[in-house]
Amino acid sequence: LFCAGQINGTTGYEEAAAQGLLAGLNAARRARELAAWTPGRHEAYLGVMVDDLVTRGLDEPYRMFTSRAEYRLQLREDNADLRLTPHGRALGLVDERRWTAFSAKQDTVQAERSRLEGLRIHPGSAIAGRIAAKTDQPLSRDVTALELLRRPDWDYASLLQVLDLVPCSDAQAREQLEIECKYAGYVARQHDEITRAARWEGMDIPADMDYAAVRGLSTEVMQRLARQRPQTIGLASRIPGVTPAAVSLLLIHVKRRGLQQVG
């Protein structure tokens, strides 16, 4: 059965609609003898909701709140097309017209990114003087226009006005590039977190694991793990009340146990 909505423990139209999309998609894939598809927690709020419903259980009707997602910086409104359109295309849900529009937007963003990255500003130049007049802070080294856009005292429109450049004609592409620049450092750090988590997400926890032997675990966490007996570190991390610190202790214990068995 492929179900959606209250039967799965959720409440709300958006939650039901999202499940319906995924249920219909996977019903069609099942009929074609294809593997089921579900987005990851870092790819879509739909992925967060499905993972919560499957692994965390419910004490009350489920609503999808942004606070449930640990990778909210990745799940922004402005990059929804960037995250999900390629998946939709691969799954047969995005037609040629939409794919062409998406590809054109990304080409525009890349072209504008390259244009700003290729414009190098020297401290002694006339442009540098206009920048210093705007920010009351003279340049101390060569910088690119893209580097300036990353700074909090510049927005796209103001920067291009000072640089005397013609703005990109695509408003959505301008917005995407500016947001991408402003959050680049934070997004990169979160991407590193996702990569690190992926390394141990599927690490198996021995079926006979004695959680009382894991040093440093609180009694509450120990009891939760012993009661639910997750099969992997990733599943353990999503049990309510199991903190990141507890997951780290469990990960160390599982690794140490594996080394002892090898030795």
C-alpha positions in Angstrom: 0.0 0.0 0.0 1.1 3.6 -0.7 -0.6 5.9 1.8 -0.6 9.6 2.6 -2.1 11.9 5.2 -3.7 11.0 8.5 -3.3 7.3 8.1 0.4 7.9 8.4 0.0 10.0 11.6 0.2 13.5 10.1 -2.1 16.5 10.1 -2.2 19.4 7.7 -2.9 19.8 3.9 0.7 20.4 3.0 2.0 17.3 4.8 -0.7 15.2 3.1 0.0 16.7 -0.3 3.8 16.0 0.0 3.2 12.4 1.0 0.7 12.0 -1.8 3.3 13.1 -4.3 5.9 10.7 -2.9 3.3 7.9 -2.6 2.2 8.3 -6.2 5.7 8.5 -7.5 6.8 5.4 -5.7 3.6 3.5 -6.7 4.5 4.2 -10.3 8.1 3.1 -9.8 6.9 -0.1 -8.1 4.7 -0.9 -11.0 7.7 -0.5 -13.3 9.8 -2.6 -11.0 12.1 0.4 -10.2 13.6 1.1 -6.8 11.7 3.5 -4.4 12.9 7.0 -4.1 13.0 9.3 -1.0 14.9 12.5 -0.6 17.5 12.8 2.1 17.1 15.0 5.2 19.5 17.4 3.7 17.6 17.6 0.4 14.0 18.5 1.2 11.6 19.0 4.1 9.7 16.0 2.6 12.8 13.9 3.3 12.8 15.2 6.9 9.2 14.3 7.4 9.4 10.8 5.9 12.5 10.0 8.0 10.8 11.3 11.2 7.7 9.3 10.5 9.6 6.1 9.8 12.3 6.3 12.5 11.1 8.4 15.4 7.5 7.3 16.0 4.6 9.6 17.0 3.1 10.6 20.3 0.8 13.2 18.6 -0.3 14.2 15.1 2.8 15.2 13.1 3.3 18.7 11.6 6.3 19.7 9.5 8.1 22.5 11.2 11.4 24.0 10.0 12.8 23.4 13.5 12.7 19.6 12.8 15.4 19.9 10.1 19.0 20.0 11.3 20.2 21.2 7.9 17.8 24.2 7.5 20.5 26.3 5.8 20.5 23.9 2.9 16.6 23.8 2.7 16.0 27.3 1.7 13.1 28.6 -0.4 15.4 30.2 -2.9 17.3 27.0 -3.8 14.3 24.6 -3.9 14.6 24.3 -7.7 18.3 23.8 -7.5 17.9 20.9 -4.9 14.9 19.1 -6.5 14.6 19.8 -10.2 17.5 17.5 -11.2 15.8 14.7 -9.1 12.4 15.5 -10.7 14.0 15.3 -14.2 15.6 11.9 -13.4 12.3 10.6 -12.1 10.3 11.7 -15.1 8.4 14.4 -13.3 10.0 17.5 -15.0 9.1 18.1 -18.6 11.3 19.6 -21.3 9.9 23.1 -20.9 10.6 23.3 -17.2 14.0 21.6 -17.6 15.0 24.1 -20.2 13.9 27.0 -18.0 15.8 25.6 -15.1 19.0 25.0 -17.1 18.8 28.5 -18.6 18.6 30.0 -15.1 21.6 28.1 -13.8 23.6 29.1 -16.9 22.7 32.7 -16.2 23.8 32.4 -12.5 27.1 30.7 -13.6 27.8 33.4 -16.2 27.2 36.2 -13.7 29.3 34.4 -11.1 32.1 34.1 -13.6 31.8 37.8 -14.6 32.1 39.0 -11.0 34.9 36.5 -10.1 36.8 37.7 -13.2 36.7 41.4 -12.2 39.7 42.1 -10.0 39.9 45.4 -8.2 43.3 46.9 -7.3 43.7 49.1 -4.1 45.0 52.1 -6.1 42.4 52.0 -8.8 39.5 54.5 -9.3 37.0 51.8 -8.6 38.8 51.1 -5.2 38.4 54.8 -4.4 34.6 54.6 -5.0 34.4 51.5 -2.9 36.3 53.2 0.0 34.0 56.3 -0.3 31.0 53.9 0.0 32.2 51.8 3.0 34.7 54.2 4.7 37.2 51.4 4.5 39.9 51.4 1.8 41.0 48.1 0.1 44.2 46.7 1.5 44.7 44.1 -1.2 43.4 43.0 -4.6 39.8 41.6 -4.4 37.3 40.3 -6.9 33.8 41.7 -7.2 32.5 38.3 -6.1 34.5 38.6 -2.8 33.0 42.1 -2.2 29.5 40.7 -2.7 30.2 38.2 0.1 30.7 41.1 2.5 27.7 42.2 4.7 28.0 45.9 3.6 27.3 45.2 0.0 24.2 44.0 -1.9 24.1 43.2 -5.6 22.5 46.4 -6.8 24.8 48.7 -4.8 27.9 46.8 -5.8 27.2 46.9 -9.5 26.3 50.6 -9.3 29.7 51.4 -7.8 31.5 49.1 -10.3 29.5 50.8 -13.1 28.4 47.4 -14.5 25.1 46.5 -16.2 23.1 44.2 -13.8 22.0 40.8 -14.8 18.5 40.9 -16.4 17.2 37.8 -14.6 15.9 38.9 -11.1 15.8 35.3 -9.8 19.4 34.6 -11.0 20.5 37.8 -9.2 18.8 36.8 -6.0 20.2 33.3 -6.1 23.8 34.5 -6.7 23.6 37.1 -3.9 22.2 34.6 -1.3 24.7 32.0 -2.4 27.5 34.5 -1.8 26.3 35.8 1.5 25.8 32.3 3.0 28.8 30.6 1.2 30.9 30.1 4.4 28.0 28.8 6.5 26.7 26.5 3.7 30.2 25.1 3.2 30.5 24.2 6.9 27.1 22.6 6.9 28.0 20.6 3.8 31.1 19.3 5.7 28.8 18.3 8.5 26.6 16.4 6.1 29.6 14.7 4.6 30.9 13.6 8.0 27.5 12.4 9.1 27.2 10.3 5.8 30.4 8.4 6.7 28.9 6.9 9.8 25.1 7.1 8.9 25.0 3.5 7.8 27.5 2.1 10.3 26.0 -1.0 11.8 25.4 -1.4 15.6 25.9 -5.0 16.8 22.6 -6.7 17.5 24.0 -7.7 20.9 25.1 -4.2 21.9 25.3 -3.7 25.7 24.5 0.0 26.0 25.3 -0.1 29.7 28.9 -0.6 28.6 29.0 2.7 26.7 30.8 5.0 29.1 29.4 8.5 29.5 25.8 7.7 28.3 23.1 9.1 30.6 20.6 6.6 32.1 17.8 8.1 30.0 19.7 7.7 26.7 20.8 4.3 27.6 17.3 3.2 28.3 16.0 4.7 25.0 18.7 2.9 23.0 18.2 -0.4 24.8 14.4 -0.2 24.2 14.5 0.7 20.5 17.8 -1.1 19.6 18.6 0.9 16.4 20.4 -1.1 13.7 22.7 1.8 12.6 24.3 4.9 14.0 22.1 7.0 11.8 18.9 5.5 13.2 20.3 6.0 16.7 20.9 9.6 16.1 17.3 10.2 15.2 15.8 8.7 18.4 14.2 11.5 20.4 16.4 12.4 23.4 19.6 10.9 21.9 21.9 13.9 21.8 24.8 14.5 19.3 27.2 13.9 22.3 25.6 10.6 23.0 25.9 9.6 19.3 29.6 10.5 19.4 30.1 8.2 22.5 28.2 5.4 20.8 30.2 5.8 17.6 33.5 5.6 19.6 32.3 2.5 21.4 31.2 0.7 18.2 34.5 1.5 16.5 36.5 0.4 19.5 34.6 -2.8 19.8 35.2 -3.5 16.1 38.9 -3.0 16.5 39.0 -5.3 19.6 37.2 -8.0 17.6 39.7 -7.6 14.7 42.6 -7.7 17.1 
